[in-house]
């Protein structure tokens, strides 16, 4: 028989009445992550949850399979997985920032007739992706088809360019990218045609937290033939309205 732990685990101390112990324990592993944590080791997870490492490993296997956690290949530590981002996007779209972001996107679409979205950077394994957190479709039948919760390339598209321009440099950017990012930072927006898809145009501007750090990007997309530089100012105004509110 397995020996009884000398210290009661966090899950056992706060067990759900009538719930499943294994689920309670798995959820405490997710709750072990705190603000500022990028990844945690097996030892840190065991210490924070007061669970045996052998128990933690079994639970981690299930959480990895579900995409809620992912093991980093370089150091073996565990980070939150892409499924957390997907669930957060669904939650955010129905609550949270919905009341702040969606009215601004709706107004932007109403003013321009094009699709408006709010994008953030998201780490997936060793690579960055771009998460579409919110989206308002153009009323035009001819438009790009992206949904809230979709993951998009982190290196192509107007939204991606803005997020990269205002994020910490990886040092691997090409001279052309560094020049583009410097221009985006100087002008406060980017307007591109054919960057992610040859048939699409996009205009994007950064949204900042109250402390000045990057929050995300407001992006307007349209078929290339409907791209117009008059769309730039409405996007910049929308991003400015959201800055400091997120």
NUDREN-958480 format. One record per residue (C-alpha): residue number from 1; residue in one letter; x, y, z. Coordinates in steps of 0.2 Angstrom, whole numbers, plus 5000, padded with zeros to 4 digits. Layout:
<recs>
> NUM / a / X / Y / Z
...
</recs>
This chain:
<recs>
> 1 / x / 5000 / 5000 / 5000
> 2 / x / 5006 / 5018 / 4996
> 3 / x / 5012 / 5027 / 5012
> 4 / x / 5001 / 5041 / 5018
> 5 / x / 5008 / 5058 / 5015
> 6 / x / 5015 / 5067 / 5031
> 7 / x / 5008 / 5083 / 5025
> 8 / x / 4990 / 5085 / 5018
> 9 / x / 4990 / 5090 / 5000
> 10 / x / 4983 / 5106 / 4994
> 11 / x / 4969 / 5096 / 4984
> 12 / x / 4965 / 5086 / 4999
> 13 / x / 4964 / 5101 / 5011
> 14 / x / 4952 / 5109 / 4998
> 15 / x / 4943 / 5094 / 4991
> 16 / x / 4927 / 5097 / 4982
> 17 / x / 4912 / 5090 / 4991
> 18 / x / 4906 / 5074 / 4981
> 19 / x / 4920 / 5077 / 4969
> 20 / x / 4934 / 5066 / 4961
> 21 / x / 4950 / 5067 / 4971
> 22 / x / 4961 / 5064 / 4955
> 23 / x / 4952 / 5079 / 4947
> 24 / x / 4955 / 5090 / 4962
> 25 / x / 4973 / 5085 / 4962
> 26 / x / 4975 / 5088 / 4943
> 27 / x / 4967 / 5106 / 4945
> 28 / x / 4979 / 5110 / 4959
> 29 / x / 4994 / 5108 / 4947
> 30 / x / 4986 / 5121 / 4936
> 31 / x / 4983 / 5132 / 4951
> 32 / x / 5001 / 5130 / 4956
> 33 / x / 5006 / 5143 / 4942
> 34 / x / 5007 / 5160 / 4949
> 35 / x / 5008 / 5177 / 4940
> 36 / x / 5026 / 5179 / 4932
> 37 / x / 5028 / 5160 / 4931
> 38 / x / 5034 / 5154 / 4914
> 39 / x / 5037 / 5136 / 4918
> 40 / x / 5039 / 5125 / 4933
> 41 / x / 5049 / 5110 / 4937
> 42 / x / 5043 / 5094 / 4943
> 43 / x / 5050 / 5098 / 4960
> 44 / x / 5042 / 5115 / 4961
> 45 / x / 5025 / 5107 / 4956
> 46 / x / 5026 / 5094 / 4970
> 47 / x / 5031 / 5107 / 4983
> 48 / x / 5017 / 5119 / 4979
> 49 / x / 5004 / 5105 / 4978
> 50 / x / 5011 / 5094 / 4992
> 51 / x / 5009 / 5079 / 4981
> 52 / x / 5021 / 5065 / 4979
> 53 / x / 5032 / 5067 / 4963
> 54 / x / 5026 / 5050 / 4957
> 55 / x / 5008 / 5056 / 4958
> 56 / x / 5012 / 5073 / 4950
> 57 / x / 5020 / 5063 / 4935
> 58 / x / 5004 / 5053 / 4932
> 59 / x / 4993 / 5069 / 4933
> 60 / x / 5005 / 5078 / 4921
> 61 / x / 5003 / 5064 / 4908
> 62 / x / 4984 / 5067 / 4908
> 63 / x / 4986 / 5086 / 4908
> 64 / x / 4999 / 5086 / 4894
> 65 / x / 4987 / 5074 / 4884
> 66 / x / 4973 / 5087 / 4885
> 67 / x / 4985 / 5101 / 4880
> 68 / x / 4983 / 5110 / 4897
> 69 / x / 5001 / 5108 / 4901
> 70 / x / 5016 / 5106 / 4890
> 71 / x / 5034 / 5100 / 4894
> 72 / x / 5048 / 5111 / 4887
> 73 / x / 5061 / 5101 / 4877
> 74 / x / 5075 / 5112 / 4883
> 75 / x / 5074 / 5110 / 4901
> 76 / x / 5060 / 5098 / 4905
> 77 / x / 5050 / 5110 / 4915
> 78 / x / 5031 / 5112 / 4912
> 79 / x / 5022 / 5127 / 4905
> 80 / x / 5004 / 5130 / 4902
> 81 / x / 4998 / 5123 / 4886
> 82 / x / 4988 / 5130 / 4871
> 83 / x / 4972 / 5123 / 4877
> 84 / x / 4972 / 5135 / 4891
> 85 / x / 4973 / 5149 / 4878
> 86 / x / 4959 / 5142 / 4869
> 87 / x / 4948 / 5141 / 4884
> 88 / x / 4953 / 5158 / 4889
> 89 / x / 4948 / 5165 / 4872
> 90 / x / 4931 / 5157 / 4874
> 91 / x / 4929 / 5164 / 4892
> 92 / x / 4935 / 5181 / 4887
> 93 / x / 4923 / 5181 / 4872
> 94 / x / 4909 / 5178 / 4883
> 95 / x / 4914 / 5188 / 4898
> 96 / x / 4930 / 5196 / 4905
> 97 / x / 4936 / 5209 / 4892
> 98 / x / 4921 / 5207 / 4881
> 99 / x / 4913 / 5222 / 4887
> 100 / x / 4928 / 5232 / 4884
> 101 / x / 4935 / 5226 / 4868
> 102 / x / 4920 / 5221 / 4858
> 103 / x / 4911 / 5238 / 4857
> 104 / x / 4927 / 5245 / 4850
> 105 / x / 4929 / 5232 / 4837
> 106 / x / 4910 / 5233 / 4832
> 107 / x / 4912 / 5252 / 4830
> 108 / x / 4928 / 5249 / 4820
> 109 / x / 4919 / 5237 / 4808
> 110 / x / 4904 / 5248 / 4807
> 111 / x / 4915 / 5263 / 4802
> 112 / x / 4925 / 5253 / 4789
> 113 / x / 4915 / 5239 / 4784
> 114 / x / 4929 / 5227 / 4787
> 115 / x / 4933 / 5213 / 4799
> 116 / x / 4941 / 5219 / 4816
> 117 / x / 4950 / 5208 / 4828
> 118 / x / 4961 / 5209 / 4844
> 119 / x / 4976 / 5198 / 4844
> 120 / x / 4989 / 5193 / 4857
> 121 / x / 5005 / 5184 / 4857
> 122 / x / 5005 / 5166 / 4864
> 123 / x / 5019 / 5154 / 4867
> 124 / x / 5016 / 5136 / 4860
> 125 / x / 5030 / 5124 / 4864
> 126 / x / 5046 / 5133 / 4859
> 127 / x / 5038 / 5145 / 4847
> 128 / x / 5026 / 5160 / 4847
> 129 / x / 5009 / 5160 / 4839
> 130 / x / 4996 / 5174 / 4837
> 131 / x / 4980 / 5171 / 4846
> 132 / x / 4964 / 5179 / 4840
> 133 / x / 4955 / 5183 / 4856
> 134 / x / 4941 / 5193 / 4849
> 135 / x / 4934 / 5195 / 4831
> 136 / x / 4920 / 5205 / 4823
> 137 / x / 4916 / 5200 / 4805
> 138 / x / 4914 / 5211 / 4790
> 139 / x / 4896 / 5212 / 4784
> 140 / x / 4903 / 5209 / 4766
> 141 / x / 4902 / 5191 / 4760
> 142 / x / 4919 / 5192 / 4753
> 143 / x / 4931 / 5192 / 4768
> 144 / x / 4944 / 5182 / 4777
> 145 / x / 4937 / 5168 / 4789
> 146 / x / 4945 / 5169 / 4806
> 147 / x / 4937 / 5165 / 4823
> 148 / x / 4940 / 5170 / 4840
> 149 / x / 4952 / 5157 / 4848
> 150 / x / 4961 / 5153 / 4831
> 151 / x / 4980 / 5153 / 4831
> 152 / x / 4988 / 5162 / 4817
> 153 / x / 5006 / 5164 / 4812
> 154 / x / 5017 / 5174 / 4823
> 155 / x / 5028 / 5181 / 4809
> 156 / x / 5016 / 5186 / 4796
> 157 / x / 5001 / 5197 / 4794
> 158 / x / 4999 / 5215 / 4800
> 159 / x / 4994 / 5210 / 4818
> 160 / x / 5009 / 5199 / 4820
> 161 / x / 5021 / 5212 / 4814
> 162 / x / 5014 / 5224 / 4827
> 163 / x / 5015 / 5212 / 4841
> 164 / x / 5033 / 5208 / 4836
> 165 / x / 5038 / 5226 / 4834
> 166 / x / 5033 / 5230 / 4852
> 167 / x / 5039 / 5214 / 4860
> 168 / x / 5057 / 5209 / 4866
> 169 / x / 5068 / 5205 / 4851
> 170 / x / 5073 / 5187 / 4849
> 171 / x / 5089 / 5193 / 4840
> 172 / x / 5085 / 5182 / 4825
> 173 / x / 5076 / 5195 / 4815
> 174 / x / 5082 / 5199 / 4797
> 175 / x / 5088 / 5216 / 4793
> 176 / x / 5072 / 5219 / 4783
> 177 / x / 5061 / 5214 / 4798
> 178 / x / 5072 / 5225 / 4810
> 179 / x / 5069 / 5240 / 4798
> 180 / x / 5051 / 5236 / 4797
> 181 / x / 5049 / 5235 / 4816
> 182 / x / 5058 / 5251 / 4819
> 183 / x / 5046 / 5260 / 4807
> 184 / x / 5031 / 5252 / 4815
> 185 / x / 5037 / 5258 / 4832
> 186 / x / 5040 / 5276 / 4825
> 187 / x / 5023 / 5277 / 4816
> 188 / x / 5012 / 5267 / 4828
> 189 / x / 5004 / 5256 / 4815
> 190 / x / 5007 / 5245 / 4800
> 191 / x / 4997 / 5243 / 4784
> 192 / x / 5002 / 5229 / 4773
> 193 / x / 4995 / 5219 / 4758
> 194 / x / 4999 / 5201 / 4754
> 195 / x / 5010 / 5198 / 4770
> 196 / x / 5000 / 5183 / 4777
> 197 / x / 4990 / 5179 / 4762
> 198 / x / 4992 / 5187 / 4744
> 199 / x / 4973 / 5190 / 4743
> 200 / x / 4972 / 5200 / 4760
> 201 / x / 4977 / 5217 / 4766
> 202 / x / 4978 / 5222 / 4785
> 203 / x / 4980 / 5237 / 4796
> 204 / x / 4986 / 5235 / 4814
> 205 / x / 4990 / 5246 / 4829
> 206 / x / 4997 / 5241 / 4846
> 207 / x / 4986 / 5242 / 4862
> 208 / x / 4996 / 5245 / 4878
> 209 / x / 4992 / 5241 / 4897
> 210 / x / 4991 / 5256 / 4909
> 211 / x / 5010 / 5253 / 4913
> 212 / x / 5015 / 5255 / 4895
> 213 / x / 5018 / 5237 / 4892
> 214 / x / 5011 / 5228 / 4876
> 215 / x / 4994 / 5221 / 4878
> 216 / x / 4989 / 5216 / 4861
> 217 / x / 4985 / 5223 / 4844
> 218 / x / 4969 / 5229 / 4835
> 219 / x / 4969 / 5223 / 4817
> 220 / x / 4958 / 5227 / 4802
> 221 / x / 4958 / 5214 / 4788
> 222 / x / 4950 / 5215 / 4771
> 223 / x / 4952 / 5208 / 4753
> 224 / x / 4967 / 5216 / 4745
> 225 / x / 4956 / 5225 / 4732
> 226 / x / 4947 / 5234 / 4747
> 227 / x / 4963 / 5240 / 4756
> 228 / x / 4963 / 5258 / 4758
> 229 / x / 4975 / 5269 / 4768
> 230 / x / 4960 / 5279 / 4774
> 231 / x / 4957 / 5264 / 4786
> 232 / x / 4973 / 5267 / 4795
> 233 / x / 4967 / 5281 / 4806
> 234 / x / 4951 / 5272 / 4812
> 235 / x / 4962 / 5257 / 4818
> 236 / x / 4974 / 5269 / 4827
> 237 / x / 4960 / 5277 / 4836
> 238 / x / 4952 / 5260 / 4841
> 239 / x / 4969 / 5255 / 4848
> 240 / x / 4971 / 5271 / 4857
> 241 / x / 4954 / 5269 / 4865
> 242 / x / 4958 / 5252 / 4872
> 243 / x / 4975 / 5257 / 4878
> 244 / x / 4975 / 5258 / 4897
> 245 / x / 4958 / 5249 / 4898
> 246 / x / 4965 / 5231 / 4897
</recs>
